[in-house]
């Protein structure tokens, strides 16, 4: 494993991305939520799978074109518009109703062991994620929120990674310098951006390591690193 330029400073914290690192959607789709079709069909029963696929693709475009995570209702309005379905207050409320996170999300097998191991060693932890404001609640439902002292969430901060504000919000909340924090993401480019800002970094590539940026294939490899806690 190669080391990042910031490794000369003792690491004291890990900043985790969430989706693709800590948790994944059951069934493989992040947005909209897995119960989207069922919920919409209860209001408009004649829609076809092809129509849903085209509308969801339009919603994906909203994410890719936005500099920050859109409001949940705004995202649903776009998808519903492409479906030709009226975005009534009742339907929007139904789409964002509370359901147990475990019905549509799950943590990766290496998450619990890693978080518990780091916690035992006194390693501080935070989350840096392009996500909606309810991310801490989702983590709570999955039983992992208590590990994290701070959250840097795009929909709250109004920007997405690799904006420096995302990384700095988390390290500042911990009261630590960038060089004291290790950033972990499944996107190597976002890890490279963190390293340029003075953070240590690891790209999590569970299938295979990637060239050009320090990488790991399992979160448990973080337990092999040296932390000055």
BELPEWO-V648619 format. One record per pair of residues at least 6 apart in sequence whose C-alpha atoms are under 7 Angstrom apart, sorted by the first residue. I is the first residue (numbers start at 1). J is the second residue. Records with the same first field share a line. If there is no record, write none. Layout:
# BELPEWO-V648619
I = J + J
This chain:
# BELPEWO-V648619
1 = 214
2 = 214
3 = 214
4 = 200 + 201 + 214
5 = 200
6 = 179 + 198 + 199 + 200
7 = 200
9 = 179 + 180
10 = 180 + 227 + 228
11 = 180 + 181 + 182 + 227 + 228
12 = 123 + 124 + 180 + 181 + 227 + 228 + 229
13 = 123 + 124 + 125 + 180 + 181 + 182
14 = 124 + 125 + 126 + 181 + 182 + 183
15 = 125 + 126 + 127 + 128 + 181 + 182 + 183 + 184
16 = 126 + 127 + 128 + 183 + 184 + 185
17 = 127 + 128 + 129 + 184 + 185
18 = 127 + 129
20 = 186
21 = 185 + 186
22 = 107 + 108 + 111
23 = 105 + 106 + 107 + 108
24 = 105 + 106 + 107
25 = 104 + 105 + 106
26 = 104 + 105 + 106
34 = 104
36 = 95
39 = 95
41 = 47
51 = 83
52 = 83
55 = 79 + 82 + 83
56 = 79
58 = 79
59 = 75 + 78 + 79
63 = 69
67 = 159 + 160
68 = 154 + 155 + 158 + 159 + 160
69 = 130 + 131 + 132 + 154 + 155
70 = 155
73 = 92
77 = 87
80 = 86 + 87
100 = 141
101 = 138 + 141 + 142
102 = 141 + 142
110 = 218 + 219 + 220
111 = 219
114 = 219 + 220 + 223
115 = 147
117 = 223
118 = 223
122 = 229
123 = 229
125 = 147 + 148 + 149
126 = 148 + 149 + 150 + 151 + 170
127 = 148 + 150 + 151 + 152
128 = 151 + 152 + 153 + 166 + 167 + 170
129 = 152 + 153 + 154
130 = 153 + 154 + 160 + 161
131 = 153 + 154 + 155
132 = 153 + 155
133 = 153 + 155 + 156
136 = 145
139 = 145
150 = 170 + 173
151 = 170
152 = 166 + 169 + 170
154 = 160
160 = 166
161 = 190
162 = 190 + 193
171 = 177 + 178 + 181
178 = 198 + 199
179 = 198 + 199 + 200
181 = 199 + 200
182 = 199 + 200 + 201
183 = 191 + 194 + 199 + 200 + 201 + 202
184 = 191 + 201 + 202 + 203 + 204
185 = 191 + 202 + 203 + 204
186 = 203 + 204 + 205
187 = 203
188 = 203 + 213
191 = 201 + 202 + 203
192 = 213
194 = 201
195 = 201
201 = 214
202 = 214 + 215 + 216
203 = 213 + 214 + 215 + 216
204 = 215 + 216 + 217 + 218
205 = 215 + 216 + 217
206 = 217 + 218
207 = 217
208 = 217
209 = 215 + 216 + 217
